[in-house]
Amino acid sequence: MKIFVILNGVSRKKEKFYRDILPPLQTKFDCSVAETRYSGHAIQLAREATHQNFECIISCGGDGTLNQVLNGMLSDGFENLPKLAILPLGSGNDFAGSCSLQLERQQLISLLEKNNPIATDVGKIICNDLSGTPIKKYFLNVASVGMGPATVERMEKLPRWMGSDLRYLAAILHTFFTHRPTHLSIKTESWNWAGKARVWAMANGQSFGNRIYIAPQSTPNDGIFDTFLASDVPLLKFLIYLQQLKGKKNINDSKIQYNQGRYFEMTASQNLAIEADGEIQGYLPAKVELLSNRILIFRQ
C-alpha cells in the first residue's frame, strides 16, 4: 500500500513517531512523510497527496490536523478518495477516541494490514469568511457555535511558547468567565429553535473540547448528527454540568436539549463564528449538512 503520512510539525510526540512508529511502518508499507510547517499546511499536503493517487493518507496529529487533512482531501470534489488512517498525536484527539483509536503502532499496522476501512459520515459547512464571501468546509467530529468558537479564537491569540495544553486551559478558563449566551436561530428539516445559546453543537463523534461527551452514544456512520443545545444556563451550573458531561452523563435540565438531524440552518444577530474539530471554519449565517459514508477510515 502506498501511504502518505502528514505529521503535525509542532507535535510534542513527534520524536515518538519517528522512533517507535515510522520504522515498523516502513518495513511493511511504501511510506512518504511530510511535516506541516505553517497553519493550514496540512490542507495543501492532503490535497497534493489526493491528486498524486496515494492509496492512504495517515493524519498524525490531533483533531485540528485531521480536520485540515479532511478538507484537503475533499477540496477538489474527487469521488474516489484515498483511505484515511489516524494516529492520535494531539492533545485532545476526540474523534480518534470516538473510534477507539490509540497512539499504538500495532493497532495502526494491524488496521492497515487488514485493509478493511469503514465508510464514515462527513459534515459539510457552508458559511461566510470575514468579508462575507460564502465558503465550504468539512468536518469529521463536532461543529459548534458559542463557547466552542470563543475558546478557539482565544487560544489562537495566546503565544505558542505556552504549548497546546496550557494554551487550551488558559483559553477555556477565560471563555468560561467572559462568554455570554448570544441569540441564535436554528432551522432543521423537522424542528426549529430560537433563543440565547451558550453552546450549540452538531456531533458526528461523541465528544469535543478534550472529552466533553455531548453525544456519548453517537457513531460516525449512523447517517445522522446528534445535537446538544445549552441555552442561557447560569455559568456556575454549567461548570457543574461540564463535569457530568466528562463522565458521559446526559444532563436533565430544561435548558439543555438533545436532538438529532441531518441538515441545519443557523443565523444570529451578531457576527458569530462556527468552529469544527477545534478549527474556526467561518461565520454565520451557516448551513450544515451530513454527507453519508463520504470517506473510508481505518478505525475500530
N, C-alpha and C positions, 0 to 999 in steps of 0.2 A: 504493500500500500504506500502510495506517495503522499507524504504528510508535510504540511506547512505549520510550523509552530510559531505563534505570536505571543511573545513574552513581555509582560509589563516591565519596562526597563528600570523602574524605580522600586520594584517589589523587594521587600526585605528578605524574602525567601528565594531570591534569585540564585544565590550560591547553592542552596539545597537542590534546586532544579538541575544546575549544571553538574553537580557532584553525584547525586543519587538517582536522578530520574532520566536525564538525557542519555547517558551511556547505554543502559539496557534497552532503551527505546530505539537507539540507533542500531543495535545489534539485530533487531527484528524488522525494522521498517526503514524506508528511504525518507529520512527526515531533513528538512531545512528549517533553520531557526532565524527569526528576526526579532530584535528588541524594539519596543516603542521608544522614541526619542523625544516626543513632544505631545501635547494634548491633541487628541484626535488622530494620532498616527496609526492606531490600530484599525481605524476605518479604511485608511488608504491601503494598508498592508493586506487586509482581508479582501478588499476589492481586487487588488492585483492578483492575489492567490486564486480567487474565483475565476478571473479571466485566464489564468495560466493552467486551469484544469487540474488542480490538485484534488486528490480523492477525499482528503480530510484536512480540516483545519482544527488545530488544538488551541483553545484560548487559555493561556496561562496567566492568571491574574484574578481579580475579583469581579464583582457584578458590573462595575464600570467598564472594565476591559471587555467583558463578554458582550455588553451592550454595543460597544463600538465594533467588535468583530461581526456581530449580527447585522448591524447597519451597513457595514462594508460589503458583506455577502449579498444582501438584498438590494443594494443601491441601484443596480442596473436592470432589475426585473427578470433575471435569469430564472427559468423554471427548474432546471437541473443543477442544483447547488451541490457543493462539496458537503460531505458529512461533517458534523461538528462534535468535537470532544472538548471536555472541560477539565482543566487541572486547577483546583481552587487554591491560588496563591495569594488571594486578597485577605483583607481583614474581616469582611462580613460574610461573603460567599453565600448569600441567602438562596439563590437559585440552585447552586450546587447542593446545598443542604436539602432543598425540596426534592432533589433527585437522588439523595443518598450517596453523593459523590464525596470522596475524601482526598486529602493530599497524600496519596498512597500509590506508589508506582505500579505495584502488582495489579491493583484494581484497574488502573488505566490500561495497562498492557493487555490484561485479560479481556476487557471490553473491546479493544481494538482487534485482538486476535479472533474473537467470536464474530466480529463484523456483522452485528445484528442491531443496528441503531433503531431507535424508536421515533416514529413520526410524532412531532411535537407542535403544539399550537404557538402562534406568534401574535402579539398585539401590534396593530398599526395605529399611529397617531397622525392626524392632520391638524396642525396648529400654525401659529404665526411666529416669525422671528421678531426681533426687536423693532424692525422697520415696518412690521405689519404684513410682510410677504408670506403667503402660505408655504409651509414646508411639510415634508413627510418623513416620519421617523418610525422605528420599530423597537419592540422590547420583548423580553422573554419572561421577566419576573413580575414586577409590580409597577404600575404607573399611578401617580398620586398628585393631588393638589392640596395646598395648605401647609402644614408643618413640614412635610417631606421636602418640598422645593425650598422652603425657607431655610432649612438646615443645610441643604446642599449649597445654596447661594452663600450662606455664611461661611461654610467650610472652605469654599473656593477663595475667600478673601483672606484666609489665615495663612501665615508663612509656611512654606514647605518643610523647613527645618524641624517643625514640630512633629512630623511623622503623621501618617494617616490616622492612627488610633487616637492620638492626643488631639489632633485637629477635629476629628469627629466628636469626641467627648466635649470639647470646648464649644463647638458649633451647636450641638444638641442642647447643652445647658443654656446657652444664650437664647436659643429659639424658644425653649420651654418658658422662659420668664419674660420674653418680649413679644411673642406672637399673639395676635388676637384673631378670633374667628372672623372670617370675612364672608360676605354674601356670595352665594353660588347657586346657579340654576343647573339642574341635571335633567335631561330628557333621555328616555330609553324607548325600546320598542314596546315595553309593557307597563312602565311606571315612570312618574315624574316626581321631582322634589325641588324645593327652593327654600333657602334659609341661610343662616350663618353656619359655616362649617369650620371646624378645627382641622379635621383630616377627612379627605375623600380619596379612597384608593380602589383600584381595579386590579385584582390579583389573578395571575396565571400560575404563580408559585404560591407558597404557603406563608412566607414571611418577608419583611423588609426591615431596613434600619437596624441590621445586626440582630436577627432573631426576634423581631416583634411579630408574633403569629396572628395576623389579621384574618387568615384563611387556612387554618390548620388541616382541613380536610381536602383542600384543593389539589388537583393533579393537573399537570400541564398538557394533557392530551384528552381532556374531557369535553372539549368543544364549548366551554363557557367560562366567563370570568366570575369569580366570587368577589363581591364588593363589601367594603367596610366604610361606614359613614359615622363620624363623630361630629355632632353639631356643636352647639355652644355649651359643651361640658365644662364646668368650672376647672381651672387649672390643677388645683391640688387633687381633686377627684380623678382627673385624667392621668396624673402621675401614678396614682394607685392602680388605675386600670392598666397602665402600661406594664406593670409588674405582673399582673394577671395574664396579659397577652403573651408575655415572655414565657409563661408557664403553659401556653397552649389552651387557655381557658377563654370561652366566649363570655362577653360582658352582658349582663342582664340590666339594661338601663334604657329608658325610653329615648334618651338622646344618643344612643348607639344603635345603628341599624345594620343588619346583614342582609344582603340580597344577591341576586345574580343577573347576568345579562351578557349579550354579545355585542351590543352597539350602544354608545353613549355620546350625547352632545352636551357640552359644558360651556356656559357663559358666566361672566362675572361683571360686577360693577366697576372693577378696577383691573389693572394690568397684572393678573395672576399668572405665575409660572406653573408649568407642568413638568414634573420630573419622571424619569423611568429608570429603574436599575441604578439609582444613585447618580444619574446624569441629568442636568437640565436639558429638556428637549425643545422647549419653546414657550409660547404664551397663549392664553385663552383669547378668543374662543377656540375650542378644540373638539375634534371628533375622535373617538377611539373605537376600533373595530377588531374583533377576533378573527384571525385567519387560521382555520383548522388545518392541522397536520402540515404546516408550511415547511418544516425543516426536519431533517433526520439528526437526532442527537444520541450519542453513546451515553446511556445512563441506565441506572438500575430500574 
